[in-house]
């Protein structure tokens, strides 16, 4: 089976501090904010770049709804995919679609399109060490635009937990972060079990994430490389 490198950036890609009532947690919510995240293989070689922009922010239910434009490029800057995903702040938590990822197994290119059905990842605005977070999952279908389906993938996040605080340094700066761990099951031509960790900075979002195989060997990492 071809090695599957999955980089779920999802809610991790909003990037500027903007306090609003109870929506001032570990993400940024300013319209026009931009972020660039670079993913690396197990040898720390760059493999892909994701650039996300908050293009719309709408007040709703005492919080707000967000629309992100997401663009994925290969390591040399060649466009691979583009699209939009949603997020929202509500009742003291931030929720984001499980949309942004890079996978060796999924076909890429302007002639392909992907559809997503499933849950949103939830993050509390004030996480505490030892806190359990809700599970989430999504089904992703890839196919030729206006044509046949080529591949289906399902992703399940389980055992999500707040581990504590750590300081993380990336090309975009040094951040005081909350660390979240989780188990990841990826099903595409078989099921693969993995473990992941992500580091979220207050008012920024996820600045670093790592994926490990079932033997504890690092498969990939993602770092925040630019923010505007």
Helices and strands as residue ranges (DSSP letters): G 10-13, E 34-41, E 46-60, E 63-74, E 79-90, E 93-97, E 112-118, E 120-124, E 136-144, E 149-170, E 173-187, E 191-201, E 205-212, E 218-227
